[in-house]
């Protein structure tokens, strides 16, 4: 099984090598709640896309997806991937890469995101300062400190400056560990404070917010102007609550515990520009799962 972190690292490094509104819906049109296109984070179909990217994109286009978010470029340059997407009537308004990979070749990854036609360059996973060793038995989920989060915020501001020069908006995508409390101080709240609103926006992953036991409605309302993107990811009804373990417990959108009608009603279309379906766990075909999520969203009235 390919983990998210490994996938992002391998795919992003392959890119470097290759480069050296109204609240409405319209079923079948690719449009869902808030009048926004229903997008897909390609990590959902990571194994299929790695084996046969053109064939996978053809299947997703047949479902109705017109926007995707990248998680690596499958060894292609930004221009090559943009052309391949265009063949299937698709665009990639957002590109993902993990902080560790971004630190290794920040400018080339930003340039690649610009080449693929993205508007957003999103840090998908936090990192640690160079030569940082976590205590024995600790992972980044339960071993990352508030000082480490401050370092990540500083890097996000730096990424934001370079992205802006390339015509992009930098962003940050959360997991559940961002909602850990450090003596009453929540890391995600600090990231909001430490990052420059002019340089860094946020992509709120709803399933990870709920996994952490945090209130997504509070963040969507209070910080609407900082949230430009969403990961529309549902959580199994029997999912456990945790901030100390990266435990993925996803299911097709509309089949889990998240009240999507209320979620979208809480969003401000003035600020929210794109959203992407994402799923990490499957009982069947990931493409079939993506179809079920699309069908639910395409008929969801808000």
Phi and psi in degrees as a GROMACS rama.xvg file:
@    title "Ramachandran Plot"
@    xaxis  label "Phi"
@    yaxis  label "Psi"
@TYPE xy
-83.8455  121.719  UNK-2
-79.9717  158.904  UNK-3
-60.1084  -44.9028  UNK-4
-65.1346  -43.9105  UNK-5
-63.4703  -42.4194  UNK-6
-60.5564  -45.8008  UNK-7
-64.0086  -41.4436  UNK-8
-66.1661  -48.6367  UNK-9
-66.1408  -44.445  UNK-10
-68.7747  -40.0397  UNK-11
-69.2428  -38.3343  UNK-12
-68.4904  -31.8469  UNK-13
-63.6655  -35.6853  UNK-14
-63.2381  -44.8182  UNK-15
-60.2957  -41.59  UNK-16
-64.4667  -44.8048  UNK-17
-65.7271  -26.9787  UNK-18
-89.6939  -27.6894  UNK-19
-94.7947  150.942  UNK-22
-87.5866  97.0106  UNK-23
-148.665  174.11  UNK-24
-145.383  158.632  UNK-25
-146.602  98.9893  UNK-26
-56.9315  133.152  UNK-27
84.5489  -8.25476  UNK-28
-94.6172  -3.74669  UNK-29
87.3162  2.46817  UNK-30
-106.484  139.99  UNK-31
-125.378  -153.791  UNK-32
-53.2297  147.91  UNK-33
68.8199  9.53029  UNK-34
70.3197  20.2866  UNK-35
-99.4825  148.36  UNK-36
-61.3251  144.308  UNK-37
-82.7648  111.516  UNK-38
-99.635  166.417  UNK-39
-131.648  129.289  UNK-40
-76.0714  121.008  UNK-41
-65.4164  -12.4458  UNK-42
-59.7587  -25.6034  UNK-43
-57.7351  -37.9619  UNK-44
-114.577  35.0043  UNK-45
-56.1118  -44.6118  UNK-46
-73.4915  -39.8617  UNK-47
-63.4171  -43.9478  UNK-48
-67.9866  -32.8522  UNK-49
-66.6602  -37.0747  UNK-50
-76.0751  -41.0992  UNK-51
-153.585  84.9761  UNK-52
-65.061  -49.2237  UNK-53
-59.0371  -43.4225  UNK-54
-65.3136  -36.8278  UNK-55
-68.7045  -42.5868  UNK-56
-62.6237  -37.5635  UNK-57
-61.6564  -42.0235  UNK-58
-65.4405  -41.8374  UNK-59
-67.3689  -38.1201  UNK-60
-64.4621  -36.626  UNK-61
-66.0341  -31.8153  UNK-62
-65.2315  -37.9345  UNK-63
132.11  -4.70929  UNK-64
-67.4458  133.174  UNK-65
-120.565  -13.3515  UNK-66
-125.613  142.386  UNK-67
-133.789  160.157  UNK-68
-117.462  129.641  UNK-69
-82.7668  153.513  UNK-70
-133.494  67.5586  UNK-71
96.9361  163.92  UNK-72
-114.143  13.0163  UNK-73
57.8011  36.8676  UNK-74
78.2478  5.06206  UNK-75
-99.9192  160.689  UNK-76
-77.4113  166.089  UNK-77
-59.3821  -41.4824  UNK-78
-65.0042  -39.8362  UNK-79
-66.144  -42.8969  UNK-80
-67.9207  -38.6397  UNK-81
-60.3966  -42.5262  UNK-82
-66.036  -40.3284  UNK-83
-65.3359  -41.8097  UNK-84
-61.696  -42.5913  UNK-85
-61.7144  -33.4659  UNK-86
-59.7898  -25.3934  UNK-87
-108.629  16.2427  UNK-88
69.5285  30.4409  UNK-89
-122.281  157.306  UNK-90
-132.465  164.797  UNK-91
-124.845  89.0231  UNK-92
-73.102  -9.63416  UNK-93
-143.424  144.452  UNK-94
-129.566  136.392  UNK-95
-105.157  148.959  UNK-96
-159.532  145.975  UNK-97
-78.0093  156.497  UNK-98
-59.0647  -40.4111  UNK-99
-60.6285  -43.3438  UNK-100
-70.0784  -40.453  UNK-101
-58.8614  -39.7675  UNK-102
-62.8552  -29.5896  UNK-103
-75.7293  -34.1068  UNK-104
-155.471  62.9173  UNK-105
-58.3815  -49.4193  UNK-106
-66.2102  -40.8232  UNK-107
-66.6084  -36.4359  UNK-108
-68.8514  -39.0576  UNK-109
-64.866  -43.2119  UNK-110
-62.6244  -38.4411  UNK-111
-64.217  -40.1905  UNK-112
-62.708  -39.9998  UNK-113
-64.7017  -39.6885  UNK-114
-65.2894  -34.7591  UNK-115
-75.3113  -9.17485  UNK-116
95.1314  12.5324  UNK-117
-69.9769  152.336  UNK-118
-101.768  -22.0253  UNK-119
-124.55  137.435  UNK-120
-117.807  108.584  UNK-121
-110.221  128.966  UNK-122
-76.8449  117.398  UNK-123
-89.7712  -16.1604  UNK-124
-157.827  138.628  UNK-125
-72.138  165.991  UNK-126
-129.871  -173.868  UNK-127
-126.103  151.438  UNK-128
-56.9403  153.707  UNK-129
-54.1124  142.007  UNK-130
64.4113  23.1164  UNK-131
-89.6124  126.852  UNK-132
-113.862  127.392  UNK-133
-78.8594  153.527  UNK-134
-57.6329  153.998  UNK-135
-55.3303  133.924  UNK-136
84.4374  -3.31299  UNK-137
-98.7249  144.69  UNK-138
-109.992  174.016  UNK-139
-62.888  -28.533  UNK-140
-65.6848  -41.9347  UNK-141
-111.464  2.51997  UNK-142
-114.133  -10.1875  UNK-143
-69.3648  135.53  UNK-144
-102.136  170.681  UNK-145
-65.4328  -33.5041  UNK-146
-63.6147  -38.5252  UNK-147
-64.0053  -39.3139  UNK-148
-64.3517  -36.9163  UNK-149
-64.5476  -38.9995  UNK-150
-61.8434  -43.3665  UNK-151
-60.6217  -40.2973  UNK-152
-62.5867  -40.751  UNK-153
-62.7325  -40.1969  UNK-154
-67.2118  -37.8344  UNK-155
-62.749  -39.4123  UNK-156
-64.6588  -37.9779  UNK-157
-66.5247  -44.7148  UNK-158
-60.4166  -40.447  UNK-159
-59.9655  -39.0169  UNK-160
-65.0919  -44.8627  UNK-161
-69.5802  -38.858  UNK-162
-63.2572  -40.9565  UNK-163
-60.5537  -38.88  UNK-164
-65.3329  -26.4171  UNK-165
-91.7923  5.64683  UNK-166
82.1047  18.5471  UNK-167
-114.432  162.197  UNK-168
-108.359  123.17  UNK-169
-77.3138  152.199  UNK-170
-146.86  171.814  UNK-171
-133.573  133.931  UNK-172
-108.041  127.139  UNK-173
-88.5459  157.3  UNK-174
-113.023  -152.375  UNK-175
-89.1833  -25.3668  UNK-176
-68.2817  -19.5184  UNK-177
-64.4913  -15.7922  UNK-178
-101.395  14.1782  UNK-179
-68.1638  146.557  UNK-180
-103.526  130.523  UNK-181
-110.722  92.925  UNK-182
53.1026  44.749  UNK-183
91.0112  -5.2196  UNK-184
-103.007  118.234  UNK-185
-88.1061  128.884  UNK-186
-57.2083  -43.2188  UNK-187
-62.4256  -38.3616  UNK-188
-62.6888  -36.9474  UNK-189
-70.8707  -37.5314  UNK-190
-59.6779  -39.6026  UNK-191
-61.1815  -38.5975  UNK-192
-77.0246  -40.0037  UNK-193
-79.7951  -19.8158  UNK-194
-94.1016  146.167  UNK-195
-78.0291  119.95  UNK-196
-57.6802  -25.8876  UNK-197
-77.3779  -15.4638  UNK-198
-115.529  -26.8846  UNK-199
-131.852  122.889  UNK-200
-106.673  -179.581  UNK-201
-128.479  146.135  UNK-202
-111.897  106.031  UNK-203
-83.7868  117.273  UNK-204
-90.4973  106.741  UNK-205
-64.5907  -38.7714  UNK-206
-65.2092  -39.2595  UNK-207
-71.005  -33.7115  UNK-208
-61.3595  -47.131  UNK-209
-69.0152  -36.7288  UNK-210
-57.0702  -38.168  UNK-211
-74.8588  -9.66887  UNK-212
82.0284  13.4119  UNK-213
-88.1415  167.069  UNK-214
-99.4477  104.711  UNK-215
-64.9674  -31.783  UNK-216
-64.4322  -37.7643  UNK-217
-62.1554  -44.4322  UNK-218
-69.8813  -39.6959  UNK-219
-63.8435  -34.8738  UNK-220
-81.6619  -51.0237  UNK-221
-70.613  -32.3196  UNK-222
-121.834  35.0201  UNK-223
-54.3105  -38.4879  UNK-224
-74.8013  -6.84123  UNK-225
-104.975  -5.00102  UNK-226
-112.556  106.479  UNK-227
-99.3748  -21.2582  UNK-228
-134.961  152.808  UNK-229
-129.789  146.809  UNK-230
-100.277  112.523  UNK-231
-86.9193  91.0933  UNK-232
-129.903  125.892  UNK-233
-96.1675  159.713  UNK-234
-120.584  135.952  UNK-235
-54.5141  146.989  UNK-236
-66.2592  -22.4668  UNK-237
-99.2851  15.3641  UNK-238
-63.2336  142.81  UNK-239
-87.2628  158.511  UNK-240
-97.7902  128.941  UNK-241
-159.257  148.219  UNK-242
-118.456  -7.52677  UNK-243
-103.493  2.47957  UNK-244
-143.26  131.795  UNK-245
-81.5677  81.0685  UNK-246
-107.524  104.026  UNK-247
-78.8052  130.332  UNK-248
-140.085  49.5451  UNK-249
-92.8635  163.012  UNK-250
-151.593  169.145  UNK-251
-58.1421  143.898  UNK-252
-60.8096  130.709  UNK-253
97.0416  -9.20898  UNK-254
-109.331  3.30743  UNK-255
-112.07  -150.487  UNK-256
-96.397  -6.18292  UNK-257
-86.1374  134.154  UNK-258
-86.6621  92.0172  UNK-259
-70.592  -32.3996  UNK-260
-60.9392  -43.4391  UNK-261
-70.4877  -35.877  UNK-262
-59.998  -51.788  UNK-263
-67.6957  -32.0488  UNK-264
-65.5608  -26.35  UNK-265
-83.1723  -11.5198  UNK-266
-81.2254  149.427  UNK-267
-103.661  109.443  UNK-268
-59.8252  -18.0188  UNK-269
-63.8237  -32.283  UNK-270
-109.041  -35.2199  UNK-271
-77.1994  118.765  UNK-272
-103.748  -35.4411  UNK-273
-147.222  154.752  UNK-274
-141.615  151.434  UNK-275
-132.19  126.816  UNK-276
-65.387  138.844  UNK-277
-144.834  141.172  UNK-278
-142.556  144.015  UNK-279
-119.274  -21.0875  UNK-280
-120.588  141.731  UNK-281
-141.142  149.489  UNK-282
-106.78  -12.1656  UNK-283
-140.461  -146.862  UNK-284
-73.6172  131.718  UNK-285
-59.5863  -34.7525  UNK-286
-65.9768  -41.1305  UNK-287
-63.9652  -38.1336  UNK-288
-64.0263  -42.6138  UNK-289
-62.2444  -34.0094  UNK-290
-66.4499  -44.1048  UNK-291
-62.31  -41.282  UNK-292
-65.7329  -41.4544  UNK-293
-61.4861  -46.2703  UNK-294
-61.7113  -38.6831  UNK-295
-64.3298  -48.1242  UNK-296
-68.5971  -33.4841  UNK-297
-70.1389  -14.8105  UNK-298
-119.811  11.598  UNK-299
-80.8241  117.308  UNK-300
-92.5448  130.048  UNK-301
